Amino acid sequence: MPNPRIRFRIPAVALLLAGAVAPQVRAQSEPAPPRVYVLKGTVTLKSAGASAEIPATLGQTLSAGDQLATAANGRAEVQFDNRVLQLAASSAIHVVRAEPGAYRLAVGQGTVTCQVMAPPVAALELATPSVFLKPDAAGIYRIAVTGAGESEITAQEGNVEVFAPTGSVWLLAGQKMLARGPADNPEFRIVRAFSRWRRFLTVAMMSLQIAGNASAAFPSGGSGSRTAPKPAAAKPGGTNSAGARAPSSRPPSAPPASSGKGR
């Protein structure tokens, strides 16, 4: 007859092991705060409540109220939960909100490129003076804010949802949003990220380069020459005036219809 004491010891040990491992699992699932991990040139940090800027340092974490800025010769990168934020020269970001699992960063000026490498854990909002976006899907998203407060959001890779008080609109890969006006009543429109003429020049240069490589590989021509492959056509992106719609969990297969104020 089995000993009842032995029968109940195994679950007790399992519970003890589970209790020891659970904190480690929770710690790994919690994303680390934004951290500066690349600095080039002059980059400054102004902490919340501070009266002056100080030089930014590698490994420094960003908290609510912090402002990170690059000079004309400066570059910086901030790593945050499977995302990398690249600050170009003369750019600045402001940590508006920093809560467990939820962050909001505002791009005050310059150009910030957000690269999402894997599905993130924490929610992130990147705000401009007019609209804000949630870069959750893998891709590369470029946010530029001019001195006049106008903003450009470009989906270089991937799709991203852009929000305004009246609703949201999906920005598909290869599209650019031009936005202006106050955040409570913005105006925006969606255009192609690249003009037809620029795309034609890009395709022409690619064709010339491929043809040049083929000629170098087969200088004598004849039976050894090969036809250069045709580059893939760029995805079309129609022009939309300002629009708003109810938030959606999935990006549409085509640009959303416009129903709001346009430029």
N, C-alpha and C positions, 0 to 999 in steps of 0.2 A: 504494500500500500504506500503510495507516494507521501512524502513528508510535506504537510501543508506549509511549514515554515519556508522550505526551499521554494515552493511554488509562488510565494508572495515576495520573495527577495528580488527576483528578476525585474518585475515592474517597478519596484522601489528604486533599483539602480538605474533603470531606464529613465525614470523621472528626474533623478539627480543629474544624469548626463544631459537630458534635454534642457534642464534649467541652466546648466553651465554653458551650453552652446547657443541658446536662444539670444542672449544679449549680443553675442558676436554677429549673429545673422542680422539682427536689427541694426547694429552699427554699420554693417556693410550696405544695407538697403537705404540708409539715410545719406543723401548727397552732401558732399562737402560744400562749403560756401565758395563764392567766387574768389579766385586766387590769381594774383599776378605771377606769371611764370616766364614772360619774355619782356625784356626792356631794351630799347635801343634809343640812343640820343637822350634828349631831355624829356622826362616824364615826371609829373608832379601829382601829389595826392593831398587833398584837403579833407580832413576828417570832419565829422559832424561836430559842430560847435567850435571848431578851430577858426582862428582869425587869419591864419596865413597858410600858404601851401608849403609842403616839404617834399624833397625828392622821394619818389616811390622806390620801394625795394623789392627784390625778387622774393617770392613766397609770401608776400603780404596778402592777407585776406581783406575783402571789402565788406563793410557793414553798412547798415542803413544810414543814410546821410553822407556817405563818402562820395567824393568827386575825384575821378581820375582823368587827367588831361595830358595830351602830348603837345609838345612845341612843334615848330616848323621842321625841326630836324629829328623829331621823336617818333617812335613806334612802340606799341605795347600789345601784349596778348593776355587775355584773361581766360582761364580755364574754369568751366563750371558744368558739372554733371553731364558729361558726354557732349558738351558744347565748347567751342572756342570762339571768343570774341576778339577780333583783330581791329585795333584802333590805328587808323592811318595818321599821317601828320596833321597837326592842328585840329585834333578831335577831342571830344570830351564826353564822358558818361557819368550819370548820377544815379546812385543806388537809392531809389525812392522807397522801396519796401524790401525787407529781408526777414522773412518768417520761415519757420520750418516747412520746407516743401513748397514755398511760394515766394517768388522774387519778382520785382519790377524794376527795370533799369531804363532810364531815359537818356536818349541821345540828344545832347544839347547842341552840338555843332560837329561839323566834319563828317567823316565816313567811318562806319563800323560795319564789318562783315562778320556775320554769325554763321559758323559751320556746325551743323548738327551731324555727328558721326554715328550715333546709335540712339535708340529710343531712350529719352531721358526719364528720370524719376521725378524730379521737381518741376513744378510749373514755372514758366518764365514768360514775362511780358516785356517786350522791347517797345518803348514809347517814343514817338516823335511829338513835336508841338501840335500836330493835328490828329493823328491816328496812332494805333498801336497794333502789334502783331504778336502771335504766339508761335515761335519757331519750335514745333514739337517733332515734325517729320524730318527724316534725314534729308539733308540738302545744304545749299549755300545761299544765304540771303544777305543782300547788301542794303544798308540803310545810310542815306546821305541827307544831311540837313544843311541848308545854305544859311548865310548870314541873315537873310530876310525871314527865316523861319519856315521856308518851304522845304518839303521833304520828298525824297525819291526812294521807293522801296522796290528792289529788283530781285525776282526769284531766279537766280542763276541756275540753280538745280533744285528740284523738289517743288512742292506746293505749300503755300502758307496762307493762313486765314488772317485777314486784317479787319480790325474792329473799329467801329465808331458808335456813338450813342444810339443811332437809329438802327443798328444791326451790324452785319459783317458781310464780307465778300472774299471769295477765294482768289488768290493771285497764283496763277499757274506758272510752271517752269517756262522761262523765256518771255515773261511779261514784266512790265514795270508799272508801278502806280505813282502818279504825281499828285501830291496832296498839299493843300494850303488852307489857311483859315484857322480859327480857334477849335479846340478839341470838342467843344460842345456843339459845334455846327460847322464841320469841315466840308470842303469841296475837294473832290478828287476825280481822277479819270485814269483808265488803264490803257496803256499803249504797248506796242511791241518793244521789247528790250533793245533790239537792234533794228535799224532802218533797213529797207530792202537794199539800198545802195551799199551800205556797210556790209551786209550779209553777202552781197554779190562779190565784193572785194575780198572778203574772207574766204569764200569758196574758191575764187580765182587764184588766190595765193596758195591755198592748199593744193589745188590742181597743179599749179606750176611746180610746187615743191615735190609732189609725188612724181610728176613727169620727170623732174630733174634727177630724182633718185633712181628712177627706172632707166634713164639714159646713162647714168654713171654705172649701173649694174650691167647694162648691155650696150656698150659703146658702139658696137659694130652694127646694131640694128638687125634687120633681116628676121630670120626665124626666131632669134632669141629675144626679140623685143616683146614687151607686154603692154597692154593697155592699162593705164592708171585707173584704179577703181574710182567710181563717182562718189563724192562725199554725200553723206545723208543730208536730206533737206531739213532745214530748221523747222521746228514746230510753229505753225501759224498762231498768232495771238491777235484777235480782233481788237478794235478800239471801242472802249466803252466809256460813257460818261459816268458821272458819280452815281453810285447805286448802293442800296442797302437791302438786306434780306434777313430772314430769321437765321440764327446760327445753325450750322449743319455739322454733323460729325464726320462727313466724308467730302472730299473735294469733288466738284462736278466735273464731268468729262468735257465740258465746253465752258467758256467764260459766262458768268452769270448775267442775266438781263439787268439793265440799269433802270432805276426808278427814282433816283434822287437828284440832288443838285449837281450841276456840272460846271465845268470851268468855261 
